[in-house]
Amino acid sequence: MLRSVGQTRVTGSGEDPRETALRAAVSRLRRQLAGHPAEFPDRGIAEDELAVLAAMVAAGDPEIPRMRRSLLLIAGAIGSVSALGPALMGVRDAVDLFGEVPPRRQV
């Protein structure tokens, strides 16, 4: 598993703190999305991609490129629902803890 400099496991828990942060952020956005009264066309996409992020964290092997793709799809699906903005930023911040996507090699 990739680790950023300065990221260590929480003593005694055996869990990467980045995974803990991502799990909490995804859970928060899922709850807020479920409780949001307005329906919008791409709500299902946001819910599906949040489930993908949750599954990656549960498996203990989050893939940075896939997490970033999910984040983009969630942001696009939620669109301008301002009430969900802070929770969405929490997910983004948690994904950013995993670092940048390595650049593609030129062939």
N, C-alpha and C positions, 0 to 999 in steps of 0.2 A: 504494500500500500504506500502511496506517495505521502510524504509529510513535508510541510513547510518548515523552514527554520523557526525554532521557537515554539513549535507545537509539540506538546507531550501528552501522554495519556494521564488522565486523572488518577492520582494515587489510589490504589485499591480497587478501582472500578474496571480497569482493563479496557476502557472505551476511549477512543480518540475524541478529544473535546470538539473537534470540528464536526464529527458525526453527531454529537450531542446537540450542538448548535443547529445543525441542519434539521435534525429530527424535530426540535422544538419549533423552529421557524415554519417548517412544512405543516406541522400540526396546527399552529396558530392560524395560518392562512386557510387551511382546510376548514377549520371551525368557523372563521369569519365568512368564508365563501358559502358554507352551508346555511349560515344564518342570514345571509343577505337576501332581502325580499325581492329584489328585481331579477327578472329573468333576462338573459342576454344570449345571443345566438351561439357564442363559443364557450359557454359555461362548461359544457361537457369536456371540451378539450383541456381546460384549466384543471378540472377535477381529475382527468386521466393522467395528466402530466405530474400533478402532485402525488398521485398514487405511484407513478414511476419513481419519483425521487424518494418517496417513503420506502419503496421496495429495495432500492439501491442501498439505502442506509441500513435497513434491516439485514440485508445480506452481508454488510460489512465491507463491501468493495465498490464504493462509488466511482464511476468513470467520469472524469472531469469533462471531456467533450460532450458526453450524453447529458450530464447535469446542466451544462450551459445551454444545450439545445432545448431541454425541458424548460429552463428559465425563460428563454426567448418565446417559446410557445405559450407559456403561462402569461407572460406580460402582454403578448399580442391578443390572447383570448380575453383577458380581463379588460384590456383597453383602457378606457377613461373612467372606470368605476373608482372614483377618488376615495371612497370609503375603504377600499382594499389596498390602497397605496402603501401605507406604513407596513402592513403585513407582507406585501410583495417585496418591499425593500429589505425586510428581515430575511426573506429567502435569498435574495440576491447577495446580501452581506454574508450569509452562511455559505453559499456556493463559492464566493470569493475567497473564503478561508482556505480552500483547497488549492489555490494558486491558479496560475495561468495555464492555458492549454499550450502544450509544447508546439512550436512551429512545425509545419509539415516539411518534410525533406524534399528538396528539389530532385527530380529524377532526370 
